[in-house]
Amino acid sequence: LNPGNSNLGLITDFFEAYLKADYTDRGLLTKEWMKGNRVSHITRTASGANAGGGNLTDRGKGFVHDLTSL
């Protein structure tokens, strides 16, 4: 059994990411996990803005061009 693939592994990964995140990023981190984006941290620009927000773009992997993406 690989704990990384189990529900317990997912919960553990989330709590580790949550506790490592700055308190101002915890809401964004939680929102990304609820959407299914298992991010380990929130990326910020030099000015402090949220960089990317976990949004899929047509330049990223996993993007599908269909009516939903319009």
Chimera marker file (.cmm) of the C-alpha trace (Angstrom):
<marker_set name="trace">
<marker id="1" x="0.000" y="0.000" z="0.000" r="1" g="1" b="0" radius="0.5"/>
<marker id="2" x="1.430" y="3.342" z="-1.051" r="1" g="1" b="0" radius="0.5"/>
<marker id="3" x="0.341" y="5.981" z="1.505" r="1" g="1" b="0" radius="0.5"/>
<marker id="4" x="0.776" y="8.685" z="-1.150" r="1" g="1" b="0" radius="0.5"/>
<marker id="5" x="-2.190" y="7.249" z="-3.049" r="1" g="1" b="0" radius="0.5"/>
<marker id="6" x="-4.522" y="6.781" z="-0.096" r="1" g="1" b="0" radius="0.5"/>
<marker id="7" x="-6.980" y="9.219" z="1.443" r="1" g="1" b="0" radius="0.5"/>
<marker id="8" x="-4.754" y="9.382" z="4.506" r="1" g="1" b="0" radius="0.5"/>
<marker id="9" x="-1.835" y="10.306" z="2.255" r="1" g="1" b="0" radius="0.5"/>
<marker id="10" x="-3.865" y="13.106" z="0.647" r="1" g="1" b="0" radius="0.5"/>
<marker id="11" x="-4.935" y="14.443" z="4.028" r="1" g="1" b="0" radius="0.5"/>
<marker id="12" x="-1.345" y="14.321" z="5.256" r="1" g="1" b="0" radius="0.5"/>
<marker id="13" x="-0.099" y="16.135" z="2.128" r="1" g="1" b="0" radius="0.5"/>
<marker id="14" x="-2.764" y="18.820" z="2.551" r="1" g="1" b="0" radius="0.5"/>
<marker id="15" x="-1.963" y="19.419" z="6.226" r="1" g="1" b="0" radius="0.5"/>
<marker id="16" x="1.766" y="19.623" z="5.509" r="1" g="1" b="0" radius="0.5"/>
<marker id="17" x="1.181" y="22.178" z="2.730" r="1" g="1" b="0" radius="0.5"/>
<marker id="18" x="-1.331" y="24.092" z="4.877" r="1" g="1" b="0" radius="0.5"/>
<marker id="19" x="0.987" y="24.343" z="7.868" r="1" g="1" b="0" radius="0.5"/>
<marker id="20" x="3.961" y="25.400" z="5.708" r="1" g="1" b="0" radius="0.5"/>
<marker id="21" x="1.906" y="28.094" z="3.933" r="1" g="1" b="0" radius="0.5"/>
<marker id="22" x="1.858" y="31.682" z="5.084" r="1" g="1" b="0" radius="0.5"/>
<marker id="23" x="-1.376" y="32.406" z="6.931" r="1" g="1" b="0" radius="0.5"/>
<marker id="24" x="-2.453" y="34.790" z="4.142" r="1" g="1" b="0" radius="0.5"/>
<marker id="25" x="-2.135" y="31.962" z="1.568" r="1" g="1" b="0" radius="0.5"/>
<marker id="26" x="-4.029" y="29.279" z="3.475" r="1" g="1" b="0" radius="0.5"/>
<marker id="27" x="-7.420" y="30.243" z="2.046" r="1" g="1" b="0" radius="0.5"/>
<marker id="28" x="-6.082" y="30.118" z="-1.520" r="1" g="1" b="0" radius="0.5"/>
<marker id="29" x="-4.356" y="26.810" z="-0.834" r="1" g="1" b="0" radius="0.5"/>
<marker id="30" x="-7.578" y="25.338" z="0.543" r="1" g="1" b="0" radius="0.5"/>
<marker id="31" x="-9.558" y="26.605" z="-2.462" r="1" g="1" b="0" radius="0.5"/>
<marker id="32" x="-7.080" y="25.027" z="-4.894" r="1" g="1" b="0" radius="0.5"/>
<marker id="33" x="-7.272" y="21.671" z="-3.089" r="1" g="1" b="0" radius="0.5"/>
<marker id="34" x="-11.075" y="21.813" z="-3.132" r="1" g="1" b="0" radius="0.5"/>
<marker id="35" x="-10.922" y="22.313" z="-6.928" r="1" g="1" b="0" radius="0.5"/>
<marker id="36" x="-8.678" y="19.249" z="-7.208" r="1" g="1" b="0" radius="0.5"/>
<marker id="37" x="-5.410" y="21.134" z="-7.783" r="1" g="1" b="0" radius="0.5"/>
<marker id="38" x="-3.036" y="19.492" z="-5.309" r="1" g="1" b="0" radius="0.5"/>
<marker id="39" x="-0.629" y="22.431" z="-5.062" r="1" g="1" b="0" radius="0.5"/>
<marker id="40" x="2.060" y="22.368" z="-2.392" r="1" g="1" b="0" radius="0.5"/>
<marker id="41" x="2.411" y="26.161" z="-2.154" r="1" g="1" b="0" radius="0.5"/>
<marker id="42" x="0.999" y="29.408" z="-3.512" r="1" g="1" b="0" radius="0.5"/>
<marker id="43" x="3.368" y="31.101" z="-5.943" r="1" g="1" b="0" radius="0.5"/>
<marker id="44" x="3.773" y="34.860" z="-5.599" r="1" g="1" b="0" radius="0.5"/>
<marker id="45" x="5.325" y="37.485" z="-7.872" r="1" g="1" b="0" radius="0.5"/>
<marker id="46" x="8.017" y="39.871" z="-6.656" r="1" g="1" b="0" radius="0.5"/>
<marker id="47" x="5.312" y="42.430" z="-5.826" r="1" g="1" b="0" radius="0.5"/>
<marker id="48" x="3.431" y="39.861" z="-3.737" r="1" g="1" b="0" radius="0.5"/>
<marker id="49" x="0.572" y="39.173" z="-6.166" r="1" g="1" b="0" radius="0.5"/>
<marker id="50" x="-0.772" y="35.651" z="-6.540" r="1" g="1" b="0" radius="0.5"/>
<marker id="51" x="1.055" y="34.231" z="-9.560" r="1" g="1" b="0" radius="0.5"/>
<marker id="52" x="-1.140" y="32.019" z="-11.692" r="1" g="1" b="0" radius="0.5"/>
<marker id="53" x="-3.722" y="30.914" z="-9.192" r="1" g="1" b="0" radius="0.5"/>
<marker id="54" x="-3.562" y="27.313" z="-10.359" r="1" g="1" b="0" radius="0.5"/>
<marker id="55" x="-5.452" y="28.142" z="-13.556" r="1" g="1" b="0" radius="0.5"/>
<marker id="56" x="-4.871" y="25.907" z="-16.551" r="1" g="1" b="0" radius="0.5"/>
<marker id="57" x="-3.824" y="27.824" z="-19.645" r="1" g="1" b="0" radius="0.5"/>
<marker id="58" x="-3.500" y="26.748" z="-23.244" r="1" g="1" b="0" radius="0.5"/>
<marker id="59" x="0.265" y="26.788" z="-22.711" r="1" g="1" b="0" radius="0.5"/>
<marker id="60" x="0.174" y="24.385" z="-19.788" r="1" g="1" b="0" radius="0.5"/>
<marker id="61" x="-0.051" y="20.629" z="-19.662" r="1" g="1" b="0" radius="0.5"/>
<marker id="62" x="-3.475" y="19.084" z="-19.317" r="1" g="1" b="0" radius="0.5"/>
<marker id="63" x="-5.444" y="21.836" z="-21.053" r="1" g="1" b="0" radius="0.5"/>
<marker id="64" x="-8.232" y="20.648" z="-23.348" r="1" g="1" b="0" radius="0.5"/>
<marker id="65" x="-9.719" y="22.951" z="-25.982" r="1" g="1" b="0" radius="0.5"/>
<marker id="66" x="-13.488" y="22.481" z="-25.822" r="1" g="1" b="0" radius="0.5"/>
<marker id="67" x="-16.649" y="24.518" z="-25.223" r="1" g="1" b="0" radius="0.5"/>
<marker id="68" x="-15.947" y="24.690" z="-21.484" r="1" g="1" b="0" radius="0.5"/>
<marker id="69" x="-12.605" y="26.403" z="-22.052" r="1" g="1" b="0" radius="0.5"/>
<marker id="70" x="-14.223" y="29.154" z="-24.098" r="1" g="1" b="0" radius="0.5"/>
<link id1="1" id2="2" r="1" g="1" b="0" radius="0.2"/>
<link id1="2" id2="3" r="1" g="1" b="0" radius="0.2"/>
<link id1="3" id2="4" r="1" g="1" b="0" radius="0.2"/>
<link id1="4" id2="5" r="1" g="1" b="0" radius="0.2"/>
<link id1="5" id2="6" r="1" g="1" b="0" radius="0.2"/>
<link id1="6" id2="7" r="1" g="1" b="0" radius="0.2"/>
<link id1="7" id2="8" r="1" g="1" b="0" radius="0.2"/>
<link id1="8" id2="9" r="1" g="1" b="0" radius="0.2"/>
<link id1="9" id2="10" r="1" g="1" b="0" radius="0.2"/>
<link id1="10" id2="11" r="1" g="1" b="0" radius="0.2"/>
<link id1="11" id2="12" r="1" g="1" b="0" radius="0.2"/>
<link id1="12" id2="13" r="1" g="1" b="0" radius="0.2"/>
<link id1="13" id2="14" r="1" g="1" b="0" radius="0.2"/>
<link id1="14" id2="15" r="1" g="1" b="0" radius="0.2"/>
<link id1="15" id2="16" r="1" g="1" b="0" radius="0.2"/>
<link id1="16" id2="17" r="1" g="1" b="0" radius="0.2"/>
<link id1="17" id2="18" r="1" g="1" b="0" radius="0.2"/>
<link id1="18" id2="19" r="1" g="1" b="0" radius="0.2"/>
<link id1="19" id2="20" r="1" g="1" b="0" radius="0.2"/>
<link id1="20" id2="21" r="1" g="1" b="0" radius="0.2"/>
<link id1="21" id2="22" r="1" g="1" b="0" radius="0.2"/>
<link id1="22" id2="23" r="1" g="1" b="0" radius="0.2"/>
<link id1="23" id2="24" r="1" g="1" b="0" radius="0.2"/>
<link id1="24" id2="25" r="1" g="1" b="0" radius="0.2"/>
<link id1="25" id2="26" r="1" g="1" b="0" radius="0.2"/>
<link id1="26" id2="27" r="1" g="1" b="0" radius="0.2"/>
<link id1="27" id2="28" r="1" g="1" b="0" radius="0.2"/>
<link id1="28" id2="29" r="1" g="1" b="0" radius="0.2"/>
<link id1="29" id2="30" r="1" g="1" b="0" radius="0.2"/>
<link id1="30" id2="31" r="1" g="1" b="0" radius="0.2"/>
<link id1="31" id2="32" r="1" g="1" b="0" radius="0.2"/>
<link id1="32" id2="33" r="1" g="1" b="0" radius="0.2"/>
<link id1="33" id2="34" r="1" g="1" b="0" radius="0.2"/>
<link id1="34" id2="35" r="1" g="1" b="0" radius="0.2"/>
<link id1="35" id2="36" r="1" g="1" b="0" radius="0.2"/>
<link id1="36" id2="37" r="1" g="1" b="0" radius="0.2"/>
<link id1="37" id2="38" r="1" g="1" b="0" radius="0.2"/>
<link id1="38" id2="39" r="1" g="1" b="0" radius="0.2"/>
<link id1="39" id2="40" r="1" g="1" b="0" radius="0.2"/>
<link id1="40" id2="41" r="1" g="1" b="0" radius="0.2"/>
<link id1="41" id2="42" r="1" g="1" b="0" radius="0.2"/>
<link id1="42" id2="43" r="1" g="1" b="0" radius="0.2"/>
<link id1="43" id2="44" r="1" g="1" b="0" radius="0.2"/>
<link id1="44" id2="45" r="1" g="1" b="0" radius="0.2"/>
<link id1="45" id2="46" r="1" g="1" b="0" radius="0.2"/>
<link id1="46" id2="47" r="1" g="1" b="0" radius="0.2"/>
<link id1="47" id2="48" r="1" g="1" b="0" radius="0.2"/>
<link id1="48" id2="49" r="1" g="1" b="0" radius="0.2"/>
<link id1="49" id2="50" r="1" g="1" b="0" radius="0.2"/>
<link id1="50" id2="51" r="1" g="1" b="0" radius="0.2"/>
<link id1="51" id2="52" r="1" g="1" b="0" radius="0.2"/>
<link id1="52" id2="53" r="1" g="1" b="0" radius="0.2"/>
<link id1="53" id2="54" r="1" g="1" b="0" radius="0.2"/>
<link id1="54" id2="55" r="1" g="1" b="0" radius="0.2"/>
<link id1="55" id2="56" r="1" g="1" b="0" radius="0.2"/>
<link id1="56" id2="57" r="1" g="1" b="0" radius="0.2"/>
<link id1="57" id2="58" r="1" g="1" b="0" radius="0.2"/>
<link id1="58" id2="59" r="1" g="1" b="0" radius="0.2"/>
<link id1="59" id2="60" r="1" g="1" b="0" radius="0.2"/>
<link id1="60" id2="61" r="1" g="1" b="0" radius="0.2"/>
<link id1="61" id2="62" r="1" g="1" b="0" radius="0.2"/>
<link id1="62" id2="63" r="1" g="1" b="0" radius="0.2"/>
<link id1="63" id2="64" r="1" g="1" b="0" radius="0.2"/>
<link id1="64" id2="65" r="1" g="1" b="0" radius="0.2"/>
<link id1="65" id2="66" r="1" g="1" b="0" radius="0.2"/>
<link id1="66" id2="67" r="1" g="1" b="0" radius="0.2"/>
<link id1="67" id2="68" r="1" g="1" b="0" radius="0.2"/>
<link id1="68" id2="69" r="1" g="1" b="0" radius="0.2"/>
<link id1="69" id2="70" r="1" g="1" b="0" radius="0.2"/>
</marker_set>
